[in-house]
Amino acid sequence: MPRLNAVTTEQANGRVRELYDGLRKAIGAVPNIYQGVANSPAALDVLLGMGAKLREGGLNGAETEAIKLVVAQTYGCNYCLAAHTLVGRKAGLSVEDTLAIRRGAIVQPRLSALAQFVGKAVHPAGRISDDDLAAIRSAGFDDGQITEILMVLAQTVFTTLFNRVNQTEVDFPPAPAL
């Protein structure tokens, strides 16, 4: 049971209604996380706007979802694991890929370098060394993409923390257990 108010589609008005209409057009529904975040129309606007802007960047969908899966696994967010396993599949990741990313054992060199970089960067005490930066660059990520990786990471830290505080009810198929 969520601990924060859920702004249902029936209750939404103004900017929240506009954002919900956009979500329904894009994905056919308003997921529970957004109904909780909508307690602050500004926060919902920023969260959705950030996602839209980052989709215009230099990371592909599978890379973006790999970042989100690493963060969700690190933070233990079942909601995010479920959501990003589903979206990751739509972005071209197999179920096996999503599990390997979560385990830190993905074999594709580019995704492996990405998952390792995010795994180090996401920890509050983690520090990115010159060797870590060289490794992500060697995998073909440029400085703009590295910046976007960190922004996606930050966005996902917010959603995982929000879901932990709210205890958002999972409205996606559950992610497979490791």
Residue, then its C-alpha position, 0 to 999 in steps of 0.5 A: m500500500p503506497r504511503l503517499n497520496a496517489v493522484t489518480t487519473e480522475q483527480a488529475n487537473g491542470r499540468v498533471r492532466e496534460l502529463y497524464d494525457g501524454l503518458r496515456k498516448a505514449i504508453g497507454a496508461v499512467p503507471n503508479i510511480y507517476q501517480g505518486v510523483a504527481n503530488s508535486p506537478a513540478a517533480l512530475d514535469v521534471l521527471l518526465g521532461m528529463g526522460a524525454k530529453l535524455r531520449e534525444g541524446g547519444l545513448n540508445g534504449a538498451e544502454t539507458e535501460a542497462i543503467k537503470l537496471v544497475v541502479a535499481q539492482t543496487y538500490g533494491c527497488n523491485y518497482c524499478l527492476a520490474a519496469h526496466t526489465l519490461v522496458g529493456r525488453k522493448a529496447g532489445l535486451s533479452v531476459e538473459d541480458t537483463l539478468a546478466i546486467r543485474r549480476g554485473a556479468i553481461v558479456q557484450p563489451r559495450l554494455s559490460a563497460l557501461a554496467q561496470f562504470v555505473g556500478k562504481a559511480v552509483h555508490p556514494a563512496g565510489r570514485i571513478s578512477d582514470d582507468d575507469l574513465a579510460a575503460i568507458r571511453s575504450a568501449g566507445f562512449d564519448d564525453g557527452q554520453i558519459t555525462e548522459i550516463l550520469m544524468v540517467l543514473a541520477q534520475t534513476v536514483f530519484t525514482t528508486l528512492f521515491n519508490r522506497v519511501n512511497q512503497t509504490e505498488v508494482d504495476f508491471p510484471p515482476a522482474p525475474a529473481l536472480 
